[in-house]
Every structure is written in C-alpha cells, then in structure tokens.
C-alpha cells in the first residue's frame, strides 16, 4: 500500500490508493443513508408499511457500513489491526 495522504474537505485520509479511497467514499455514503433512514423510521408510526421499509433500508445501510469498515481496516493491515479487536 502506498504511504501518501489525501485531504478531502479538510479531512486527512492516510492513503492515496484508489481502492482505499473508493471504499471510504462508499463507507461515507452508506453512513449518510443509515443516518437518514434511521431518522425517518424513528419519526414514523411503528406499524407495517413505511416504518418497516425505512427500517430495512437502515439495516442494510448499517450492514454496508460494517462491511466497508472491515474492508478498510483490512486494507491498511498492521496500522489498523486494533480495529478488529
């Protein structure tokens, strides 16, 4: 892995590898979807229909956040091994 850094919107990312940066982008997008879907589901009445649909969107977005976080930690290897513990 390359050891360069990338700065996006003032946030330093300790990699300049395209695969890593692509996964970071997907991770951020999935996190935004999860937050949005969670808020929508939270404010809807708890019954079949929209609440359940938004809950499913939230669940899969959180699953994507978990999967991408795991991939990001594994891509950086020894630097991020503590994230697996």
Secondary structure, DSSP 8 states (H G I E B T S, - for coil): -----EEETTEEES---HHHHHHHHHHHHHHHHHHHHHHHHHHS-SSTTHHHHHHHHHHHHHHHHHHHHHHHHHHHGGGGGGGG-
